[in-house]
Amino acid sequence: MKKKNGRAILLDYLIPLDITILNKEIGLKAIGRRKKGITLYTTNPITGNKELAASMQISVNIDTNTDNDYAEVKFSIKGRPITQSIKLVAKKAPIGKGVVYYFKCPITGSLRRKLYLYEGRFVSKLAINNPHYLSQIQSSTERNTSKELKQLIRLQNTAKQVTRKYFKVYYAGNLTKRYMRSMHANDSLKGLW
């Protein structure tokens, strides 16, 4: 594989726009024009938690038997409003029923299920110069350390559930599974220290 030169752009920190979000929030099966405000989240590569990345207004136009399907995305970066029109392409579904939608990258023209906000517009991974995920540039020691850190954070969150309001310890005279998991996580944390 050819080694790439230059600064690596980490895809983990870019805001993704996935076609499944549009399908879930707006519904690409129905014909016509629809508009909805959606929120995009990024996953923190260190903790594994979802974090709010952007709120935007998306309007989708789906026509029958034409090639005029598109998604119009309105958002602002540093107070500057941006409107971008992204072409949607329908392909026959691999299972033989219905269609599957793809974004057409405005730069490369390739069909993708996910686009990333890069330099003020949504583009595919192929249009980004030197794209990498964080795990690709970490050493095996760093990957193992971040994996252990994620596990520690998960155990801490599970152990903290007991302090929540309305947490049930017993149900029908028996200890709940959630309480048992929380106690197991608490014991594991005590073993680590």
Disulfide bonds with the S-S distance in Angstrom:
none
